[in-house]
Amino acid sequence: MPMDARDIESMIKAAIPDAEVTIRDLAGDGDHYAATVISESFRGKSRVQQHQIVYQSLKGQMGGLLHALALQTGVPTGPGVPGGPGVPGA
């Protein structure tokens, strides 16, 4: 049985409460998704460490119910965020 995008989002948010999560079903089959996960908790961590945190949140579903996940991670940027655009001295 394929995994629902809402379930993936819920599992990630349960493990990373401040995360902004966007899930896209790439093939329409419930097996191939793309996820973008933005979290302040990723700040100072390498991209590999960020991805490991997300994969751990999926509790072993990768390769089982969830066949493929194209993953992009990062930290928040933007006005009012240190280092983001619109911040004096950024």
Wavefront OBJ file of the C-alpha trace (Angstrom):
o trace
v 0.000 0.000 0.000
v 1.472 3.378 -1.006
v 2.113 6.069 1.558
v -0.064 9.186 1.598
v 1.605 12.605 1.307
v -0.235 13.776 4.437
v 1.280 10.890 6.405
v 4.779 11.836 5.259
v 4.194 15.463 6.227
v 2.763 14.458 9.629
v 5.724 12.209 10.433
v 8.231 14.920 9.530
v 6.362 17.591 11.531
v 6.084 15.268 14.532
v 9.866 14.926 14.611
v 10.652 18.514 13.519
v 7.825 20.658 14.954
v 8.993 23.981 13.472
v 9.406 22.541 9.963
v 7.750 23.995 6.904
v 7.053 20.900 4.796
v 5.977 20.700 1.165
v 5.302 17.276 -0.349
v 4.727 16.592 -4.062
v 3.726 13.243 -5.564
v 6.079 12.999 -8.544
v 4.489 10.073 -10.381
v 0.924 10.011 -9.067
v 1.521 6.530 -7.679
v 2.026 7.306 -3.988
v 5.532 5.825 -4.140
v 7.662 8.648 -5.554
v 7.624 11.963 -3.723
v 9.607 15.177 -3.529
v 9.829 16.915 -0.169
v 11.092 20.335 0.780
v 11.725 20.719 4.497
v 12.735 24.079 5.979
v 13.599 24.256 9.671
v 15.552 26.521 11.985
v 16.779 23.348 13.705
v 18.861 22.649 10.564
v 20.961 25.790 11.061
v 24.635 24.894 11.486
v 24.121 21.330 10.263
v 25.494 19.937 7.017
v 23.107 18.980 4.223
v 23.811 15.307 4.989
v 22.900 15.829 8.660
v 19.707 17.643 7.650
v 18.691 14.765 5.375
v 19.486 12.218 8.086
v 17.125 14.036 10.477
v 14.320 13.898 7.915
v 14.937 10.232 7.073
v 14.936 9.363 10.792
v 11.555 11.077 11.132
v 10.133 8.627 8.576
v 10.819 5.746 10.984
v 12.036 3.162 8.509
v 9.357 3.743 5.859
v 11.968 4.548 3.171
v 12.364 1.576 0.873
v 9.162 0.049 2.188
v 5.882 1.937 1.958
v 7.801 4.930 0.634
v 9.833 3.897 -2.399
v 11.561 7.177 -3.312
v 11.876 10.638 -1.791
v 13.694 13.482 -3.537
v 14.673 15.667 -0.594
v 15.599 19.321 -0.334
v 16.320 20.832 3.065
v 17.346 24.222 4.340
v 16.971 26.922 6.951
v 14.475 29.789 6.840
v 15.527 32.890 4.930
v 13.734 36.094 4.188
v 12.886 39.455 5.741
v 13.342 39.402 9.492
v 15.434 36.216 9.459
v 19.107 36.646 10.362
v 21.102 36.366 7.159
v 17.995 36.665 5.012
v 17.183 39.325 2.422
v 15.744 42.551 3.731
v 17.808 42.460 6.917
v 20.267 45.344 7.290
v 23.794 44.014 7.182
v 22.700 40.726 5.635
l 1 2 3 4 5 6 7 8 9 10 11 12 13 14 15 16 17 18 19 20 21 22 23 24 25 26 27 28 29 30 31 32 33 34 35 36 37 38 39 40 41 42 43 44 45 46 47 48 49 50 51 52 53 54 55 56 57 58 59 60 61 62 63 64 65 66 67 68 69 70 71 72 73 74 75 76 77 78 79 80 81 82 83 84 85 86 87 88 89 90
